[in-house]
Amino acid sequence: MKDSDCCDEACSTDIAEILNSDCFCGGLDLAALTKALRSDPGTPDIAALISERCPHLFSPTPVFISAEQARRMQELIDAIETVIAMPSYRAHVLRDAPAAAQHGSGARGVFFGYDFHLDGDDIGLIEINTNAGGALLSAAQSLAQNACAGLAIEPAARFEQAIVAMFREEWRLAGHAAPLRTIAIVDADPEAQYLYPEFLLFRQLFQAHGIEAVIAAPEDVRWEQGRLWHAGLAIDLVYNRLTDFLLASPACAALHAAWLADAAVITPHPQAHALYADKRNLALLTDPARLAALGVPEATQRILLAGIPRTEVVRPADAGRLWEQRRTLFFKPTAGYGGRAAYRGDKLTKRVWQDILDGDYVAQALMAPAERITGSRASPEKRKFDIRCYCYDGKVQWTAARLYQGQTTNFRTPGGGFAVVYQV
């Protein structure tokens, strides 16, 4: 088989694993990518920013998943949504939560990210994020991906329309009948963030749909006269990209006060993080006894237990057992993000193990990520990959892959980064 015909025989069998091992026809049209990363006049050149600051953001190599894998991912997301909607679950999780997480506004939360490892038709939900980045960047990348074997990608323009509709729906769900007029995209020191180029894309997208948008640090937002303000502009909605999930730092004081006073819609918000993204919830969702005690139906339990690797909270009383089992486990901080301070058990030192015991960690059964062979048939290279499903209201809106080497996704691997996903 030739590279140019994209392994036609493999594509006809509808076997994603073969394509991930033996398809080398992928590639990005750099001119098309620059066009997709368009910049409004007066805005920093987004394509140049990416090239300078995050050169391994986009992988030229696409990833393939099967229809059955996609179906099982949506089935698991549905099961999780079923449990989180249960009053018994919400009462249990929020019982001892801070005031910011106890408070709700009606808004659901935008851009939930469900991260999966794959093994054949089996899936493993590694974690849930409530401020998952990269969706708009991935959509732009899809516009520049060279076609592969006639397979289609969800149109990026349709996804962009869905994004704007999602933010307007958040505004409506929070009880507002007037049009959504202003959005603040908020993160700590936003211009220094790795994904700052995406903030620029969001600002352009909102403004193209008649919504004034600003990019701001939390300390630059004020709560006055019953509203949030930024440089004289009244803010209707905050698109929250902060990793201070409970808005607890002094820099977030205005956001915290406005959130509790319903003075602005904040999405995603502290309650969403408490219900979905705190990794202690994965321990609950993989504990049959606790699920039964909450009244979770048996059919839903089966989906959860088959699709989420067994997880438990690390407690000093279990230190001996967990140390002995460490080679089969992955350790993550309960409020962690981006793979920070996360460790494969077989790589642990005694010093790091003590840090884990002194901190708030979960131990998750190790499920190895799938692999994608990149490069060329003459010089193949292995990359790991995971699948991120971007969801709103429990429905998958967009799917991206992340190629990498090492313990976790890092956007530092040559040939790695966000990858376009084809469903075959």
C-alpha positions as CSV (number, residue, x, y, z in Angstrom):
1,M,0.0,0.0,0.0
2,K,1.2,3.5,-0.8
3,D,1.1,6.5,1.6
4,S,-0.9,8.4,-1.0
5,D,-3.8,6.0,-1.1
6,C,-4.1,6.1,2.8
7,C,-4.2,2.4,3.2
8,D,-7.5,2.1,1.3
9,E,-7.8,-1.6,2.2
10,A,-7.5,-0.8,6.0
11,C,-10.0,2.0,5.8
12,S,-12.5,-0.3,4.1
13,T,-12.4,-2.7,7.1
14,D,-13.4,0.1,9.4
15,I,-10.7,-0.9,11.9
16,A,-9.4,2.2,13.6
17,E,-6.5,0.4,15.3
18,I,-5.1,-0.6,11.9
19,L,-5.3,2.9,10.7
20,N,-3.6,4.2,13.8
21,S,-0.7,1.8,13.1
22,D,-0.5,2.0,9.3
23,C,-1.8,5.3,7.9
24,F,0.8,8.0,7.1
25,C,-1.2,10.3,4.8
26,G,-2.0,12.9,7.5
27,G,-0.7,16.4,7.3
28,L,-1.6,20.0,8.0
29,D,-1.9,22.6,5.2
30,L,0.1,25.4,6.9
31,A,-1.4,28.1,4.7
32,A,-4.9,26.9,5.5
33,L,-4.0,26.7,9.2
34,T,-2.8,30.3,9.2
35,K,-6.0,31.4,7.5
36,A,-8.1,29.4,10.0
37,L,-6.2,31.2,12.9
38,R,-7.4,34.5,11.5
39,S,-6.6,37.7,13.4
40,D,-8.7,40.8,13.4
41,P,-6.9,44.1,12.7
42,G,-5.2,45.3,15.9
43,T,-5.1,41.8,17.3
44,P,-1.8,39.9,17.8
45,D,-1.0,37.5,14.9
46,I,-2.4,34.3,16.4
47,A,-0.6,31.9,14.0
48,A,2.7,33.7,14.8
49,L,2.0,33.5,18.5
50,I,1.4,29.8,18.3
51,S,4.6,29.3,16.2
52,E,6.6,31.2,18.7
53,R,5.2,30.1,22.1
54,C,3.7,26.7,21.5
55,P,5.2,25.1,18.4
56,H,4.0,21.6,19.4
57,L,0.4,22.6,19.8
58,F,-0.8,20.9,16.6
59,S,0.1,17.4,15.4
60,P,0.0,16.8,11.7
61,T,-1.1,13.2,12.3
62,P,-4.8,12.4,12.6
63,V,-6.2,9.8,15.0
64,F,-8.9,7.3,14.2
65,I,-11.6,6.0,16.5
66,S,-14.4,3.5,15.8
67,A,-18.1,4.1,15.9
68,E,-18.3,1.6,18.8
69,Q,-15.7,3.6,20.8
70,A,-17.6,6.8,20.2
71,R,-20.9,5.1,21.2
72,R,-19.5,3.8,24.4
73,M,-18.0,7.2,25.3
74,Q,-21.4,8.9,24.9
75,E,-23.1,6.0,26.8
76,L,-20.7,6.6,29.7
77,I,-21.2,10.3,29.7
78,D,-25.0,9.7,29.8
79,A,-24.6,7.4,32.8
80,I,-22.5,10.0,34.6
81,E,-25.1,12.7,33.9
82,T,-27.8,10.4,35.2
83,V,-26.0,10.0,38.5
84,I,-25.0,13.7,38.9
85,A,-28.7,14.7,38.4
86,M,-29.7,12.5,41.3
87,P,-30.5,14.5,44.5
88,S,-28.8,11.8,46.6
89,Y,-25.5,12.2,44.7
90,R,-25.7,16.0,44.8
91,A,-26.4,16.1,48.5
92,H,-23.6,13.6,49.2
93,V,-21.0,15.5,47.2
94,L,-22.0,19.0,48.2
95,R,-22.6,18.2,51.9
96,D,-19.3,19.6,53.1
97,A,-18.4,21.8,50.1
98,P,-17.5,25.5,50.5
99,A,-20.2,28.1,50.0
100,A,-19.1,28.8,46.4
101,A,-19.8,25.2,45.5
102,Q,-23.1,25.1,47.4
103,H,-24.4,28.0,45.3
104,G,-26.0,27.4,41.9
105,S,-27.2,29.7,39.2
106,G,-29.1,27.5,36.7
107,A,-26.1,27.6,34.3
108,R,-24.8,24.2,33.4
109,G,-21.2,25.0,32.6
110,V,-19.5,25.2,29.3
111,F,-16.8,23.0,27.8
112,F,-16.7,20.0,30.1
113,G,-13.9,17.8,28.9
114,Y,-14.1,14.0,29.3
115,D,-10.7,12.5,28.8
116,F,-10.4,8.8,27.7
117,H,-7.9,6.1,27.1
118,L,-8.8,3.4,24.6
119,D,-8.1,-0.3,24.4
120,G,-9.9,-1.9,21.5
121,D,-13.6,-1.3,22.0
122,D,-12.9,-0.7,25.7
123,I,-12.8,2.8,27.0
124,G,-11.4,4.2,30.2
125,L,-12.5,7.6,31.5
126,I,-9.3,9.1,33.1
127,E,-10.8,12.3,34.3
128,I,-13.4,15.0,33.8
129,N,-12.4,18.7,33.5
130,T,-14.9,21.6,33.8
131,N,-12.8,24.2,32.0
132,A,-11.3,22.1,29.3
133,G,-9.3,24.2,26.8
134,G,-8.4,23.7,23.2
135,A,-11.8,23.2,21.6
136,L,-11.7,26.3,19.4
137,L,-8.1,25.6,18.5
138,S,-8.9,22.1,17.5
139,A,-11.8,23.3,15.3
140,A,-9.4,25.7,13.5
141,Q,-7.0,22.8,13.0
142,S,-9.6,20.7,11.4
143,L,-9.9,23.3,8.6
144,A,-6.3,22.7,7.7
145,Q,-6.2,18.9,8.0
146,N,-5.4,17.2,4.7
147,A,-8.3,14.9,3.8
148,C,-7.8,11.3,4.7
149,A,-9.4,8.4,2.7
150,G,-12.6,10.5,2.1
151,L,-13.4,10.5,5.8
152,A,-15.3,13.6,7.0
153,I,-14.8,15.8,10.1
154,E,-17.7,17.7,11.8
155,P,-17.8,21.1,10.1
156,A,-15.9,23.6,12.2
157,A,-18.3,26.4,11.3
158,R,-21.2,24.5,12.7
159,F,-19.3,23.9,15.9
160,E,-18.5,27.6,16.2
161,Q,-22.3,28.4,15.9
162,A,-22.9,25.8,18.6
163,I,-20.4,27.5,20.9
164,V,-22.1,30.9,20.6
165,A,-25.5,29.3,21.1
166,M,-24.1,27.5,24.2
167,F,-23.0,30.7,25.9
168,R,-26.4,32.3,25.1
169,E,-28.1,29.3,26.6
170,E,-26.1,29.7,29.8
171,W,-27.2,33.3,30.0
172,R,-30.8,32.2,29.5
173,L,-30.6,29.4,32.1
174,A,-29.4,31.9,34.7
175,G,-32.8,33.6,34.3
176,H,-32.0,36.4,31.8
177,A,-34.5,37.4,29.1
178,A,-32.5,40.3,27.6
179,P,-29.8,39.5,25.0
180,L,-26.3,38.5,26.1
181,R,-24.2,41.6,25.4
182,T,-20.8,41.3,27.1
183,I,-18.4,38.5,28.0
184,A,-15.2,38.6,30.0
185,I,-12.7,35.7,29.3
186,V,-10.9,35.4,32.6
187,D,-7.7,33.7,33.6
188,A,-4.7,34.5,35.8
189,D,-2.2,36.6,33.9
190,P,-4.0,35.6,30.6
191,E,-1.4,36.8,28.2
192,A,1.1,34.5,29.8
193,Q,-1.1,31.4,29.5
194,Y,-0.1,28.7,27.1
195,L,-3.5,28.8,25.4
196,Y,-3.7,32.6,25.2
197,P,-4.0,32.3,21.4
198,E,-7.4,30.5,22.0
199,F,-8.6,33.4,24.2
200,L,-8.0,35.7,21.2
201,L,-10.0,33.3,19.0
202,F,-12.9,33.3,21.5
203,R,-12.9,37.1,21.6
204,Q,-13.1,37.3,17.8
205,L,-15.8,34.7,17.7
206,F,-18.0,36.5,20.3
207,Q,-17.5,39.8,18.6
208,A,-18.4,38.4,15.2
209,H,-21.7,37.5,16.7
210,G,-22.4,40.9,18.2
211,I,-21.2,40.1,21.8
212,E,-18.6,42.5,23.1
213,A,-15.7,40.5,24.7
214,V,-12.6,41.3,26.8
215,I,-9.7,39.2,28.1
216,A,-9.0,39.9,31.7
217,A,-7.2,38.8,34.8
218,P,-9.5,38.2,37.8
219,E,-8.1,41.1,39.8
220,D,-9.0,43.4,36.9
221,V,-12.7,42.7,37.3
222,R,-14.6,44.8,39.9
223,W,-17.9,44.2,41.7
224,E,-19.7,47.5,42.1
225,Q,-23.3,48.6,42.0
226,G,-24.5,45.1,42.0
227,R,-22.6,44.2,38.8
228,L,-19.2,43.1,37.5
229,W,-17.2,45.7,35.7
230,H,-14.0,45.7,33.6
231,A,-12.6,49.1,32.7
232,G,-16.0,50.7,32.7
233,L,-17.7,47.9,30.8
234,A,-20.5,46.1,32.6
235,I,-20.0,42.3,32.3
236,D,-22.9,40.0,31.8
237,L,-21.1,36.7,31.7
238,V,-17.6,35.4,32.7
239,Y,-16.1,32.6,30.6
240,N,-14.0,31.2,33.4
241,R,-10.7,29.7,32.5
242,L,-9.3,29.9,36.0
243,T,-7.8,26.9,37.8
244,D,-8.8,28.5,41.1
245,F,-11.9,26.4,40.8
246,L,-13.6,27.7,44.0
247,L,-12.7,31.3,43.3
248,A,-11.0,31.3,46.7
249,S,-7.9,33.4,46.1
250,P,-7.8,37.1,47.0
251,A,-7.4,37.9,43.2
252,C,-10.9,36.3,42.7
253,A,-12.6,38.2,45.5
254,A,-14.8,40.2,43.1
255,L,-15.8,37.1,41.1
256,H,-16.5,35.2,44.3
257,A,-18.8,37.9,45.7
258,A,-20.6,38.4,42.4
259,W,-21.1,34.6,42.0
260,L,-22.7,34.3,45.5
261,A,-24.9,37.4,44.8
262,D,-25.9,36.3,41.3
263,A,-24.5,39.5,39.9
264,A,-23.0,37.8,36.9
265,V,-23.2,34.4,35.2
266,I,-19.9,32.6,35.7
267,T,-19.4,29.5,33.5
268,P,-18.0,27.0,34.2
269,H,-18.6,27.6,37.9
270,P,-17.6,26.3,41.3
271,Q,-20.5,24.0,41.8
272,A,-19.9,22.3,38.4
273,H,-16.3,21.6,39.4
274,A,-17.5,20.1,42.8
275,L,-20.0,17.9,41.1
276,Y,-18.0,16.7,38.1
277,A,-14.3,17.4,38.3
278,D,-13.2,16.8,41.8
279,K,-11.3,13.5,41.3
280,R,-12.7,12.1,44.6
281,N,-16.0,11.7,42.6
282,L,-14.3,9.1,40.4
283,A,-13.8,7.0,43.6
284,L,-17.5,7.3,44.3
285,L,-18.5,6.4,40.7
286,T,-16.4,3.2,40.8
287,D,-17.6,2.0,44.2
288,P,-20.5,-0.5,43.8
289,A,-21.5,-0.3,47.5
290,R,-21.7,3.5,47.5
291,L,-23.5,3.7,44.2
292,A,-26.1,1.2,45.5
293,A,-26.5,3.3,48.7
294,L,-27.2,6.3,46.5
295,G,-29.9,4.5,44.6
296,V,-28.1,4.3,41.3
297,P,-29.8,1.8,39.0
298,E,-27.9,-1.4,38.3
299,A,-27.8,-0.8,34.6
300,T,-26.2,2.6,35.1
301,Q,-23.7,1.0,37.6
302,R,-22.6,-1.5,35.1
303,I,-21.8,1.2,32.6
304,L,-19.8,3.2,35.1
305,L,-17.8,0.3,36.4
306,A,-17.0,-0.9,32.9
307,G,-16.0,2.6,31.7
308,I,-14.1,4.2,34.6
309,P,-10.9,2.6,35.9
310,R,-11.2,1.7,39.6
311,T,-10.3,4.8,41.7
312,E,-9.9,5.3,45.4
313,V,-8.9,8.1,47.7
314,V,-5.4,7.7,49.1
315,R,-5.5,7.4,52.9
316,P,-2.4,6.9,55.2
317,A,-4.1,3.8,56.6
318,D,-3.9,2.1,53.2
319,A,-0.3,3.2,52.5
320,G,1.3,-0.2,52.7
321,R,-1.2,-1.8,50.4
322,L,-1.1,1.0,47.8
323,W,2.7,1.0,47.8
324,E,2.7,-2.7,47.1
325,Q,0.2,-2.2,44.3
326,R,1.8,1.0,43.0
327,R,3.0,-0.4,39.6
328,T,-0.7,-0.9,38.6
329,L,-1.8,2.6,39.7
330,F,-1.7,6.2,38.7
331,F,-1.8,8.9,41.4
332,K,-3.5,12.3,40.9
333,P,-4.2,15.2,43.2
334,T,-7.9,15.5,43.8
335,A,-8.1,19.1,42.5
336,G,-5.3,18.7,39.9
337,Y,-5.3,19.7,36.3
338,G,-3.1,19.4,33.2
339,G,-1.2,16.4,34.5
340,R,0.5,18.5,37.2
341,A,1.8,16.5,40.2
342,A,0.4,13.3,38.7
343,Y,2.5,10.2,38.9
344,R,2.7,6.7,37.5
345,G,3.1,4.3,40.4
346,D,6.0,2.5,38.8
347,K,8.0,5.8,38.6
348,L,7.5,6.8,42.3
349,T,10.3,7.6,44.6
350,K,9.9,7.4,48.4
351,R,10.1,11.2,48.7
352,V,7.2,11.6,46.2
353,W,5.3,8.9,47.8
354,Q,5.4,10.8,51.1
355,D,4.2,13.9,49.3
356,I,1.3,11.9,48.0
357,L,0.4,10.6,51.5
358,D,0.6,14.1,52.9
359,G,-1.5,15.6,50.2
360,D,-5.0,15.0,48.8
361,Y,-4.7,12.3,46.1
362,V,-6.6,9.5,44.4
363,A,-5.1,6.3,43.1
364,Q,-6.6,5.1,39.8
365,A,-6.1,1.7,38.2
366,L,-3.6,2.2,35.4
367,M,-5.1,2.0,31.9
368,A,-2.4,2.5,29.3
369,P,-3.1,5.0,26.5
370,A,-3.5,3.8,23.0
371,E,-0.7,4.4,20.5
372,R,-0.5,6.2,17.2
373,I,2.4,5.4,14.8
374,T,3.6,8.7,13.3
375,G,6.4,9.7,11.0
376,S,6.6,7.5,7.9
377,R,6.5,3.9,7.0
378,A,10.3,4.0,6.5
379,S,10.9,5.7,9.8
380,P,7.9,5.1,12.2
381,E,7.7,6.7,15.6
382,K,5.3,5.8,18.5
383,R,3.1,8.4,20.2
384,K,0.6,7.9,22.9
385,F,-2.8,9.5,22.6
386,D,-5.9,10.2,24.6
387,I,-9.3,11.3,23.4
388,R,-11.0,14.4,24.7
389,C,-14.8,14.8,24.3
390,Y,-16.0,18.4,24.7
391,C,-19.5,18.3,26.1
392,Y,-22.4,20.6,26.9
393,D,-25.5,19.4,28.6
394,G,-24.2,15.8,28.4
395,K,-23.8,15.8,24.6
396,V,-20.5,15.5,22.8
397,Q,-20.0,18.7,20.7
398,W,-16.5,18.1,19.5
399,T,-13.8,15.4,19.8
400,A,-10.1,15.9,19.7
401,A,-7.0,13.7,20.4
402,R,-3.8,14.7,22.1
403,L,-0.6,13.0,21.0
404,Y,2.4,12.9,23.4
405,Q,5.3,11.1,24.9
406,G,6.0,10.8,28.7
407,Q,3.6,10.3,31.6
408,T,0.9,12.8,30.6
409,T,-0.2,15.1,27.8
410,N,2.3,17.9,27.7
411,F,2.3,19.8,24.3
412,R,6.0,19.5,24.3
413,T,6.5,16.5,22.1
414,P,7.7,17.1,18.5
415,G,5.0,15.7,16.3
416,G,2.6,15.8,19.2
417,G,-0.2,18.1,20.3
418,F,-3.9,18.3,19.3
419,A,-4.8,15.9,16.6
420,V,-7.8,15.8,14.3
421,V,-10.1,12.8,15.0
422,Y,-11.7,10.7,12.3
423,Q,-14.5,8.3,13.2
424,V,-14.4,5.2,10.9
